[in-house]
Amino acid sequence: MEKEMFDVTEELKKLPNSPGVYIMHDADDSIIYVGKAVNLHNRVRSYFRKIVGRGPQIDKMVEQIARFEYIVTDSELEALVLENNLIKEHSPKYNTMLKDDKTYPYIKVTVAEEYPRILFSREMKKDRSKYFGPYTSAASVKDTIELMNKLYQLRTCSRKLPRDIGLDRPCLNYHIKQCLAPCQGYIGRDEYRERMEQALDFLNGNYKPVLRELEQKMQEASEQLAFEDAIRYRDLYNSVKSVAQKQKITDSDGEDKDIIALAKDESDAVVQVFFVRDGKLIGREHFYMTNVAGYDKAQILLDFVKQFYAGTPYIPKELMLQEQIEDLEILEKWLSTRKGSRVYLRVPRKGYKEKLVELAAQNAQLVLSQDKERIKREEGRTIGAVREIAALLDLENIHRMEAFDISNISGFANVGSMVVYEKGKPKRSDYRKFKIQSVSGPDDYACMKEVLTRRFVHGMEERMELDRKAIDKEFGSFTKFPDLLLMDGGKGQVNIALQVLEELQINIPVCGMVKDDNHRTRGLYYRNAEIPIDTHSEGFKLITRIQDEAHRFAIEYHRSLRSKAQVKSVLDEIPGVGPARRKALMRHFKSIEDIKNAEIEQLSEVPEIPEHIAGQIYDFFHGSGD
C-alpha cells in the first residue's frame, strides 16, 4: 500500500482482534517503532486516542506516524519472538534498545569423545558437549583451561582418537609433561576418562581434593630433593588456590541464576547483571539501554530481558528482577521454550536475594554516575576547551580546527603536516602529509605557503566537482574547510596563511600558536596581537595538544622519508640495482652494513641477484679498498 494513499482512520477500522506485531512508519517510510499486542485492534488504536500522561516520548513518536502495518500471529508467544527479531533487524528510533556487541566465553568439555578435551568457546551449541559459563573474562577462562591441562595432563590436539593412535609422534605437550599422549596409547581410555572426571569435578567447584594432592606431592618432591618438581607443584597449587578464591559463594542452593537491576536518569539507563552459576558468582556485566526517555524502570527491564535473552546462548533457571514487569507469564514460557526446561522470573521482596538485587542496583547506579562524570570531564577537555578558545578569539562557533607544521633538517626533505580536530578531538582520518615540491632549501615560510595553497586549492576543486555532479555528499576530507586555522608560530606564519587565503578569496580566521624560548606554548597570535591565555585552562591544554600533534605528525613523516632516502642514496648508486633488487637485498640482509660485509656467494643467494650483479655490489663496497 502506497503511503500517500494511507488513511489512518480507515485502516484502524480494519485491525483484527488477534495477537500480532505492529510496525510504525514515518513520512520517509522508515520504521520508527515495533511493538507486540495480545489484541492488535485495541493496542494500535490506543496510540491515536487523545490520552493524557502517556509521556512526551510516545507523543513525539505518534506525531511522526505516517502509516502502520501489522503481522497477525497465532499466539502472543509468536508475537514476542517476531517483535524481537524485527527490533534487532531495524533498530527503530523509538524502541528502547540494548547496546550490546558482547559474546561471552565458555569452557567446553567434549564429553562425547572417547578421549575428551577442554576447550575455549564463544558459543554454546547442542553438540553433546558439556559447557561451563558464561564467564565475563576470556583471560580467566583461558587461564583455567591451561591450568586444567597442566593438572590432569589432558590432550589439546584435534586428532581423531582412537582411530589415529600411533600414526604420528607425540607433540611438544607430552615432552613438557602437559599431556599423557593418548595419541600413542601411553594412557588407556578408562584412566584418561578418570582424569577427565576429576577435571569436571574441579570445574564444578570441588577444589579441596586437588589442593590436598598437590600439597602432598610438593612435600614429597622437596623431601626427595627434586626441587624442580617441587616448584612445579607449588606453582600449580597457587594457581588452583587463586581460581578457588575467585569463585565466591553467593547462594546455598547451587543453582544458576541471573540477578538483574538498573539505574536510570532522564536520558540514559544502565542494567547490571550478576551471573551466578552453581551457586557461585562467576562475574558481572553492565549494559547500556538507549531511547529510555519517558519509560519507567519496569518497561526498560522488560525490553532488556526480551532483547538480551533472545541473543545469549545460555539461559539460567531463574532471573531475579528489580521490578515487577508486564508479560511475566508469556516471558517465562518463551524463556522456558528456549532453554528446554522451566525458567522462573521472580522479584525478591525480602532476605538475602533482595539484598543481591539491591547490590546489583547500586552497581548500576555507580556505573551510570561514573559515566556521567567521565563524559563531563571529557566534554570539559574537548567541547568545553573549544568554547574557551572561541570566547578568547571572539568567534561564534568553532567545530573544526586545522593545524599545520613544517619539518626539515637544513632544508633536506621538506615536509608539511596537517592535523584536524573536530569538537576538540583529533580526527586522524582527515590528517594529511605534504612532500614539499617547490622549495629546496630551509625556507619554512615558502614551504608553508605551498602546503596551504595545495590544501585549499584541492578542497575548492573537490567542491566544484561535487557541484558539477550535483552530489549531495562529501567527496573527500579536503571539502571541509576549518572554522579556525592554527599555525605553528607567530606573526610570520599567520601572515603567510592570510596571504594564501586572500589570494584564494577564502575567509577563515587564522591564529598563531606562539612558543616561548623553551619551545613551550605561551599564547595565541590573532588579529596582529598576542593574546595571553591562562596556562591552567582546558583551552590552553587543548592548544598545546594540537601544537604537539602537528609537530609529531610532521617529524614522523620527515623521519620516514629520511630513512628511505638513506637506503636509496647508497644502493641506487650501484649499477644494475634498481628498486626491485634494492628491496630484495634489504629483505634478505636487513641492513646496509650486512650487505656491505657479505661475500659474493652470500649476495648471490638472493634469488633476484644474479652472480654478475652480486660481483658489482661487492666491488662497489670493496673496490676502493674499504
N, C-alpha and C positions, 0 to 999 in steps of 0.2 A: 504493500500500500504506500503510495507516494505521500510524503509528509505534508505537502501543500493541500492535499485532499483530506487530511485527517481532521475529523470533527470529534473533539473530546467528548462532548455531551452525548453524541450518538454512540460512540464506542463504549462509554461507561455502561450504557444500557445492555450491551451485548456480553458483558462479563459473566462467566459461568459461576455457579455456586460450587466450585470444585477447588481442591488443593492445587497449587502450582507456583510458578515463579513469574514475577512481573519485571519488565525491563523498561526504564525511563530513558528517553532520548531528548537531547536539546535541539535547538534550531539548526545546528550543524550536523545533526544525526549522530552525534557522539553519545555513547552510553554514559549516563551520569549517575545512575543508581540501579542496583539489582536487589530485589527482596523476595522473600517467600511468603506464602499465605496458606492458611488452612482453608480459607474461603476467598478466592480471588475477587469476587463481586463486592464483598464487604470491605476488604482491605484496600483495594485500589481506589474505590470511591471515596474512602476516608481522606485521601490526600487532597481532594478537590472540594471538600467542605470547608467552611469558614470556622476553623477550630481555634480557640484562644489557648495559648500556653503550650503549644507543641514544640516551640523553640525556633530561634531565628535561623538555625542551620537548615531545618526541614522547610521552613517558609521560603528560604532563598532557593532551595532545590526545586520546590514546586513552581516557583515563578519561571524557572528555566525549562520546564517540561513542554516540549512541542508535540510529542506523541509518545505513546507507550505500546508495548506488545506484551504478550504473555504466553506461557507454555503450561498446559494442563498436565498434571502428573496423577498417577494412580493413588499416591499416598503422600502424607506430609513428610515422611522419611525420604521419599524420592525427591521431593521439592527441596529439602535441606541439602542433599548431595548435589543437585543441579545448581542451586544457588551458590554453593561453594565453588564449583567449577567455573561458573560464569564470572564470579568476582575475581578469581585468580587469573582468568584469561583476559578480562577487560580492565581491571583496576579502576572501577568507576570513581568519579571525582568525589561523590558524597557518601560513599561507603567507608566505614571505619576499616582501615587496612593495617594488617600486620606487616611490619618491615622486618623480614627475616630471610636471610640467604644462608643460614647455617645448616650444615649437615653434621650429625653427631657421630662420634666414633663408638664402635662396639668391639668387644672381644668375641671372636668367633671360634668355636671348637668344633672341628669336623668329625663329630662322634659317629657318623655313618660310615667313615672309612675304617678299614681294618687296622691301620696304624694312624690314628687321628693326629691332627696338627692344631696349634693355637695360632690364630691369625688376626690381623687388624682388618676391620671392615668399616665402610662408611654407610652401608645399607644392611637391612635385615631382611633376608629372603626366606621363603618357605622351601628350604633345601635339606631338611632333616639335620641341620647343624644346630648346636646349642649356642645361644647368644647371651652375653652379659653386657649390661648397659641399658640405655645410652649413657656415656660419660661426657663431661664437658671439656676435658683436656685430652687432646690427642697425644701430647707428650707423655702424660701419665699412663695412658693405655699402652703406648709403645714400650715404656719402661717396665710395666707389669709383664708384658709378653716376653720381653728379654729376660726378666727375672725368672719366669716360669720355665723357659727353655734351659736356663743355667741350672736351676734347681733340679729339674726332672730329666734333663738331657733328652728332650724330645726333638723329633725331626722338624725342619722348616722347609725342606725341599718339596718339589711338586711331582716327584717320581710316583708312578703307579705301583703301589705295593699291595700284595706280594708279587705281582707279575714281573717287576723289574729287579727283583733281588739278585744280586751278584752280577748284574750286567755292566756295572761301571765301578770305578774306585770310590771309596768313601770321600766325602768332601772335607773341607777345612774344619768344619764344626766338630767332626769326630776327633781330629788330631788335637784340638784345643779343649777337649773334654766337655763340649756343649751338646753332643749328640752321641747316642749309643749305637749308631749305624744299623738300624733295622734293614737298610738297603743292602747290607752284606750278610744279613742273618745272624749278626752278633748278639741280638737280643730277640727272644721269642715273642710271639704275638700276645700271649697271656701276661707275661711280665711287663711288656710295653703298656698294655691296657691298664695294668695295675698302677703303673706310674701316672697314666693319664687320669685315673680315678682320684689319685692323690692331688693332682693339679686342679681338678674340678672341685674337690673339697676345699682347696685353698681359695679358689675364686669365689666360692660360696661363703668365705669369711672365716673358715676354721684354720687359724694360723698357729695355734699352740703346738700341734704335733711337729710341724716342720721347724719351729723355733727350738724345741727341745732337742730334735735330732741334730740340727746344725751346731748347737752349743756343745753337744756331746762330741761330735766329730772334731770340732775346733780344739777341745781339750785333749782329745786322744792324739791328734796330729802334733800338738805342742809338746806333749809328753814324749812323743817319739822323735822329737827334734825335726819334724817335717814342717819347717816354718812356712814354706810356700803354700802348702795345703792349708795350714792353719790360717794364713792371711786370706786365702780364697774363701774359706768357710766363714771367717769373721765378716768379710765384705757382704757375703750372701745373707748372713744373719742381720746385719744392719739394714740391708735393703728390704728384707721381709718386715722388719720392725717398722721401717718408715711407711711401707704400704699399709700395715695394720693400723698405724696411728692416724692415717688419713681417713680411714673408714669409720667415721663417728657413728655410734648407735643413736638413732633418733626415735625408735619405736620398738616396742617389745613384741608386736605381732609378726614381725618378719615379712610383711607383705610389701608389694610395690605400690607406691602412690606418688602423685604429683601434688604439691601444695602451691596454690595459685592465688596471688593477691596483686593489687595495683595501686598506684598513686597517680593523680591527675591534677592539672590546673586548667586554665581556660583554653589552652591550645594543644597541650601535649599530654600523653599518658605513657607510663612505664609499667609493664607487667613483669613481676618477679615470679620465677618458678623454682621451687626446690625439688630436686629429683631424689626420691627415696627408693632404693632397691634392696630387697631382702632385709628391710628394717634399718638400712644404713643410708645416711646422707652421702651420695656419691658426687654431688655437685649442684650448682645453682646457675641460673642464667637469667638475664633480663632482656625484654623485648620492647620495641617501641611501636606504639599504635598511632597512626596519623588520622586526620579528619575527625577528631574527637569532640570538637566544639559542639555544644548542645546535647551531648549524650551523657547519661549518668553511668556510674561505675558498673551497674548490672548489665547494661547494654554493651559496654565495652568488653566486659568479661565474656559475655555470650559470643560476641564476634571473635574474640581471641580463641576461645575453645573450638569454635567451628573451623576457623582457619588453620590454627596450629595443628590440631589433631587430624585434619584432613591430609596434612603433609608429612607428619612424623611417622616413621615405620613402627614405632613401639608405643603401645597404649597400656598404661598400668591398670591395675584392678580398681583403683579409686582415685578420683580427683577431689581434693579438698579445696573448696572455693571460699572466697572472702564474702561474697554476696549471693543471695538467692537470685537465680536467673530464670527467665522465661524458657519455655520449651524443654523443661528439665527431663520429662519422660521420653520425649522424642530424641533428645540428645543421648540419653542413656541407651536407648535402643540402637541408635546409629553407631555409637562407640562400641557397644557390645557386638554388633554385627561385624565391625571392622576388626575387632580383637579376636573374635571367635569364642569368647566367653563373657560372662556377666561383668559389666563395668558400672560402678556406682559414682554418682555425683552428690557430694554432701557439703553442707555448710555447718561446720562445728560451732557450737554455741558455748561450750564450757570445757574446762580441763586442758590437758596437755596439747591436744590437737588444735584447739582455738589459739593457744599461745604460739604454735608453729605458724599459723596463718597470720597472726599479728606480726610475727618476726619477718615473714615474707613481705608484708605491707610496709614495715619500717625500712626494709632494704630497698623496696621500690621507691619510697619517698626520698631516701638518701641518694639513689642514682639520679632521680629527677632533679633534686636540688643541686647536686654536684654538676650535672649537665648544664643547668641554667647558669650557674656561676662560671663554668668553663666557657660557655657561649658568650656570657657577658664580658669576661676577660678578653676573649678572642676578638670580640667586636671592638673593645677598647683599643687593642693593639692594631686593628685593621681599619674598620669603618670609622671608629672614633678618632684615630690618628689622622685619617684623610680629612675629616671635618675640621680638625685643628689646623691643618695646612691650608685648607680652603679659607678659613676665617682669617688666618695670618696674612694671606695674599689678597683678601677681599674678593674672593671668587665665589660665585653662587653654588656651583656643584662640581665636584671632581669625581669621575668614575674610573677613568683610565689615565694612567701616567706612564710615560716612556722616558727612560734614561739612557744616555749614550756615553761611551768612553772610547778612548783610543789607546792602543798599546803598541810599542815598538822598542827595539834596542838599537840606538844610534841610527835610526831610520831603516833598520833591517826588518823586513816582513811586517810592514804597517798593517794593522787590522783595526776594525771598529766593532763595538758590541752594542746591541740594542736589547734592553730588558724591559719587560712590560709588567705593570702591577695594575690589577683591577680590584676595586673595593679593598685596597690595602694589602692584597695577596699577590704573590708572583704568579703570572700566567705563562708558564715555561713553554707552552706550545706556540706562543707568539714571539719568543725570543728569536733574534736573528744575528748572524755573524756577517761581517763585510771584509773582504780582502781588498785592500786599497789598490786601485788600478792607476790613478793619475798622479800619485805623489811618490817619489823615490827616496827623498831624504826625510830627516826628522822634523816635519812641519805639522804639528798637531792641528793647527787651525785649518790648513788646507785639507788635511785628512777628514776632519770633522765636516767640513763643507761638502766633500764628496759623499760621505755617508748619509748626511741628512738629505742631500739632493736626491740620491738614489732611492732612499726610503720613501720620500713623499711623491716623487715622480712615479715610482712604481705603484703607489697607492692610488694616485689620480688615474693612471692608465687602467687599473683594475676597476675603478668606479665607472669609467667610461665604457668599459666592456660590459659591465652589468647593465648600464643604461641602454646600450645598443641592443643587447639581447633581451631586455625587459625582464630580467631575472630578479625576483624579489628575495634575494638571499645574499649572504656574504660570499664573495668569490675567493677571498684569501685574507690572511690576517692584516695585510697592509691596507685594506679598505677602511679599517677602523682607524680614525685619527684620534690622537690623545686629547684629553681635556687640559693637560698640563705637560709641558716638555721640560725635563730636568737635565741640565748639563753638568758634567763633572768638571766644575771650575767656576770662575767668577765672570767678570765683565767681558773678557775677550771671547770666551766660548759662547756666552749668551748673545753677544753681538753677531757672531757668525751664524747662529741659529736664526736670529731675527732677520738677517740679510737673506738667507735661503728662503724663509717663509714669505718675505716681502716679494722676492723675485717670482715665487710661485703663486702669489696672491692668496695665501692661506693665513687665516687668523687664528693663532693658537698662543696662549700665554707661555712665556719661556722664563724659567727660573734657574739660577745657578746654585750649585751646592758647593759652598766655599769651605776650604780646609785651612787649618792654621799651619804654623811652621812644622808641627809634629805630625802632619798629614791626618789630623782628626777634624771631622766636620765641626764647623764653628757657627755657621749661619747660612742664610739664603740671600742671593743677589737677585733683586726683582725691581724692574722699572727704574734702573740706574741708581739703586740704593741697596746697601747691605742691611738686611732685616735681622736683628738679633732674635734668637729663638731659645726658649727655656730648654736647657740640656737634659732636664729630668722629665720632659713631657713625652707622651707617646708619639706626637708628631715628629719631634726631633729624632726619636729612636727609629721611626719608620724611614725618615730621610737617610739616616746613617745606613740602615739595612739596604736601601735601594742603591746608594752610592757604592757600598761594598760589593753588592751583587753585580753591578755593571762592571766594576773593576775586575772582579773574579772571572766573569764570563769572558772579558777581553783577554786577560792574561792566559786563561786556559786555552783559548783559540790560538793565541800567539805561540804558546809553548808547543802545541801540536804541529803547527806549521814549521817551527824551528827544528823540531826533531826530524820531520820529514825532509827538510832541506839538507840537514846534516847527512842523512843517508844518501840522498840524491847527489850531493856535491862530491862525494868520494867515488861511489860505484859507477855513476853515469859518465865519469871521465874515462872509464876503461873501454877500449874498442871492443865491440861485439856484445856489450852488456847493455840491454835495454830494460824497460820497466818489468817485463815478464821474468827475465833472468835475475834481475835485482831482487824481486820478490821471492823467487825460488831460493836464492842464496841466503837471504835473511831468514826465511822459514827454516832452512836446514841448519845454519850456523848460529842463529840468534843474535850475533853481534858482529860489527866491523872488525873488531880485534880478533875474533875467531877465524874470520875469513882471511885476514892478513897472516895468521900463523899457520894456515892449512897448507899441506903439501899438494902437488898437482894431482896425485892419486885420490886424495880426500875431496878435492874440488870436483873431480870427475864423477864422484859418487852421486852428485846431484843430477837427476835424470835430465834436466833442462840444459845442463852444461856439457857440451862436447869436449873432447880432450884438447883440441887446439885452443878453445876459449879458456879452458882451465889453465893452459900454459900462459895465455895473455894476462889472466888475472894474477897468476903467480909472479910473472915478470913485472907487472905494474907495481906490486908491493916490494919486490926484492931486487929488481934490476938495477936500482941505483945504489945498491949496497946496504939497504936497510936490514 
